[in-house]
Amino acid sequence: MLPGRFTNQVVVDGSGNIVLQNPEPGRTGNTALNLPGVKGPGTLGLDMALSKKVRINEKLMFNLRGDAINILNKPQWDIPNTNINSAMFGRITTAKGSRTILLNARIDF
């Protein structure tokens, strides 16, 4: 028997039917430990780049470029907690992604 892995926790739907439940002590279940089929919310990002080239003279060219990653600063939510024994089961508590702006200047000769 694996200590700490078995509880009487269950997840039911609106009709009271058991959807997810821990196996009985001494038995193994049929789902993976991290529920690999569970996906989080979709991700949507908007990246943008602007550049301007200016010819200084016949041999010199000045290039200015700005890149913005996740310009709307929209959080990218992680997957839900899949531990049925946790009080946070099914909740999304982490996010990643922040706005990043890069500025580049270059002289070609």
MARMI-723078 format. One line per 10 residues: number of its first residue (from 0); their letters; for each residue x, y, z of N, C-alpha, C, O. Coordinates in steps of 0.2 Angstrom, whole numbers, always signed. Layout:
N
NUM	a	X,Y,Z,X,Y,Z,X,Y,Z,X,Y,Z; ...
// end
This chain:
109
0	mlpgrftnqv	+4,-6,+0,+0,+0,+0,+4,+6,+0,+10,+6,+3; +3,+11,-4,+6,+17,-4,+4,+22,+1,-2,+24,+0; +8,+24,+6,+5,+29,+11,+3,+36,+8,+7,+38,+4; -2,+39,+10,-4,+46,+8,-7,+46,+1,-9,+52,-1; -7,+41,-3,-10,+41,-10,-18,+40,-10,-21,+42,-15; -21,+37,-5,-27,+35,-5,-32,+39,-1,-30,+39,+5; -37,+42,-3,-42,+45,+1,-49,+44,-2,-49,+40,-7; -54,+46,+2,-61,+45,-1,-63,+51,-5,-69,+51,-6; -59,+55,-8,-61,+60,-12,-64,+58,-18,-62,+53,-21; -69,+61,-20,-73,+60,-27,-75,+66,-30,-76,+72,-27
10	vvdgsgnivl	-75,+66,-37,-78,+72,-40,-84,+70,-44,-84,+65,-47; -90,+73,-43,-96,+71,-46,-99,+77,-50,-97,+83,-50; -103,+75,-55,-106,+80,-60,-112,+83,-56,-114,+81,-51; -116,+87,-60,-122,+90,-57,-127,+85,-55,-132,+87,-51; -127,+79,-58,-132,+74,-57,-130,+69,-51,-134,+65,-49; -124,+70,-49,-122,+66,-43,-118,+60,-45,-116,+56,-41; -117,+59,-52,-113,+53,-54,-106,+55,-53,-103,+60,-54; -102,+49,-51,-95,+50,-50,-91,+50,-56,-92,+46,-61; -88,+56,-57,-84,+57,-63,-76,+55,-62,-73,+52,-66; -74,+56,-56,-67,+55,-54,-66,+53,-47,-69,+56,-43
20	qnpepgrtgn	-63,+47,-46,-62,+45,-39,-56,+41,-38,-53,+38,-42; -53,+42,-32,-47,+38,-30,-48,+31,-30,-54,+29,-28; -44,+26,-31,-45,+19,-31,-45,+17,-23,-42,+21,-19; -48,+11,-22,-48,+9,-15,-41,+7,-13,-36,+6,-17; -39,+7,-7,-33,+5,-4,-31,-2,-7,-35,-7,-7; -24,-2,-9,-22,-9,-12,-23,-10,-19,-21,-15,-22; -27,-5,-22,-28,-6,-29,-25,+0,-33,-24,+5,-30; -24,-1,-39,-22,+5,-44,-27,+7,-48,-32,+3,-50; -27,+14,-50,-32,+17,-54,-30,+16,-61,-25,+13,-63; -34,+19,-66,-33,+18,-73,-31,+25,-76,-31,+25,-82
30	talnlpgvkg	-30,+30,-72,-28,+36,-75,-21,+38,-73,-18,+36,-68; -17,+42,-77,-11,+44,-76,-10,+49,-70,-16,+52,-68; -5,+49,-67,-4,+53,-61,-6,+60,-62,-9,+64,-58; -3,+63,-68,-4,+70,-69,-10,+72,-74,-10,+77,-76; -14,+67,-75,-20,+68,-80,-17,+71,-86,-19,+77,-87; -13,+68,-91,-11,+72,-96,-16,+74,-102,-14,+79,-106; -22,+72,-101,-27,+74,-106,-30,+81,-104,-34,+84,-108; -29,+83,-98,-32,+89,-96,-28,+95,-99,-22,+95,-98; -31,+100,-102,-28,+105,-105,-31,+112,-102,-37,+112,-100; -27,+117,-102,-29,+123,-99,-32,+127,-104,-34,+125,-110
40	pgtlgldmal	-34,+133,-102,-37,+138,-107,-32,+139,-113,-26,+139,-113; -35,+141,-119,-32,+142,-125,-27,+149,-124,-28,+153,-119; -22,+149,-128,-17,+154,-127,-18,+159,-133,-19,+156,-139; -17,+165,-132,-18,+170,-138,-13,+175,-136,-13,+179,-131; -8,+176,-141,-3,+181,-140,-3,+186,-146,-4,+184,-152; -1,+192,-145,+0,+197,-151,+7,+200,-150,+8,+203,-145; +11,+198,-155,+18,+201,-156,+18,+206,-161,+14,+205,-166; +22,+211,-161,+23,+216,-166,+30,+218,-167,+34,+218,-162; +32,+220,-173,+38,+223,-174,+38,+229,-179,+34,+229,-183; +42,+234,-177,+42,+240,-182,+49,+241,-183,+54,+240,-179
50	skkvrinekl	+51,+243,-189,+58,+245,-191,+58,+251,-196,+53,+252,-199; +63,+255,-195,+64,+261,-199,+71,+261,-202,+76,+260,-198; +72,+261,-208,+79,+262,-211,+80,+269,-214,+76,+271,-217; +86,+272,-212,+87,+278,-215,+94,+278,-218,+99,+276,-214; +95,+280,-224,+101,+281,-227,+105,+287,-225,+102,+293,-226; +111,+287,-222,+114,+293,-220,+118,+295,-226,+118,+301,-227; +122,+291,-229,+125,+293,-235,+126,+287,-240,+122,+282,-238; +130,+288,-245,+130,+282,-249,+133,+276,-246,+131,+270,-249; +137,+276,-241,+139,+270,-238,+136,+268,-231,+137,+262,-229; +133,+273,-228,+130,+271,-221,+123,+271,-221,+119,+275,-225
60	mfnlrgdain	+120,+266,-218,+113,+265,-217,+112,+264,-209,+115,+260,-206; +107,+268,-207,+105,+267,-200,+98,+263,-199,+94,+265,-203; +98,+258,-195,+92,+254,-194,+90,+254,-187,+94,+253,-183; +84,+256,-186,+81,+256,-179,+75,+251,-179,+70,+251,-184; +75,+247,-174,+70,+241,-174,+67,+241,-167,+71,+241,-162; +60,+240,-167,+57,+239,-160,+53,+232,-161,+49,+232,-165; +54,+228,-156,+50,+222,-156,+46,+221,-149,+49,+223,-144; +40,+220,-149,+35,+219,-143,+32,+212,-143,+29,+210,-148; +34,+208,-138,+31,+202,-137,+26,+202,-132,+26,+205,-127; +20,+199,-134,+14,+199,-129,+12,+207,-128,+11,+209,-122
70	ilnkpqwdip	+11,+210,-133,+10,+218,-133,+4,+219,-129,+3,+225,-126; -1,+215,-129,-8,+216,-125,-7,+215,-117,-11,+216,-113; -1,+212,-116,+0,+210,-109,-5,+205,-106,-7,+206,-100; -7,+201,-110,-13,+196,-108,-9,+190,-105,-5,+187,-107; -11,+188,-99,-8,+182,-95,-10,+176,-99,-15,+175,-102; -5,+171,-99,-6,+164,-102,-7,+160,-96,-2,+158,-93; -13,+158,-95,-15,+154,-89,-12,+146,-90,-12,+144,-95; -10,+144,-84,-7,+137,-84,-13,+132,-84,-19,+134,-84; -11,+125,-83,-16,+120,-83,-19,+120,-76,-16,+122,-71; -25,+117,-75,-28,+117,-68,-24,+111,-64,-21,+107,-67
80	ntninsamfg	-25,+112,-57,-22,+107,-53,-26,+101,-54,-32,+101,-53; -22,+95,-55,-25,+89,-56,-25,+84,-50,-26,+78,-51; -23,+86,-44,-22,+82,-38,-29,+82,-35,-31,+87,-32; -32,+76,-35,-39,+76,-32,-39,+76,-25,-44,+78,-22; -33,+75,-22,-32,+76,-14,-31,+83,-12,-31,+84,-6; -30,+88,-17,-29,+94,-15,-35,+99,-14,-40,+97,-18; -35,+103,-10,-41,+108,-9,-41,+112,-15,-47,+116,-16; -36,+113,-19,-36,+117,-25,-37,+113,-31,-36,+116,-37; -40,+107,-31,-42,+103,-37,-46,+107,-42,-51,+110,-40; -44,+107,-48,-47,+110,-54,-47,+117,-54,-49,+120,-59
90	rittakgsrt	-43,+120,-50,-42,+127,-50,-35,+129,-54,-30,+125,-53; -35,+135,-57,-29,+137,-60,-26,+143,-56,-30,+148,-55; -20,+142,-54,-17,+146,-49,-11,+150,-51,-8,+154,-48; -9,+148,-57,-3,+151,-60,-4,+153,-67,-8,+151,-71; +0,+158,-69,+0,+161,-75,+7,+163,-77,+12,+164,-73; +9,+164,-84,+15,+166,-86,+14,+171,-92,+9,+172,-94; +20,+173,-94,+19,+178,-99,+19,+185,-97,+14,+187,-94; +23,+189,-99,+23,+196,-98,+25,+200,-104,+28,+197,-109; +23,+206,-105,+25,+210,-110,+33,+211,-110,+36,+213,-105; +36,+211,-116,+43,+212,-117,+44,+216,-123,+42,+215,-128
100	illnaridf	+48,+221,-122,+49,+226,-128,+57,+226,-129,+60,+228,-124; +59,+226,-135,+66,+226,-137,+67,+231,-142,+63,+232,-146; +72,+235,-141,+74,+241,-145,+81,+239,-148,+85,+238,-144; +82,+239,-154,+88,+238,-158,+90,+244,-162,+86,+247,-166; +96,+246,-162,+99,+251,-167,+105,+248,-170,+109,+245,-167; +106,+249,-176,+111,+246,-180,+114,+251,-186,+110,+255,-189; +120,+251,-187,+123,+255,-192,+127,+251,-197,+131,+247,-195; +125,+250,-203,+128,+246,-208,+133,+251,-212,+131,+256,-214; +139,+248,-213,+143,+252,-217,+147,+247,-222,+151,+250,-226
// end
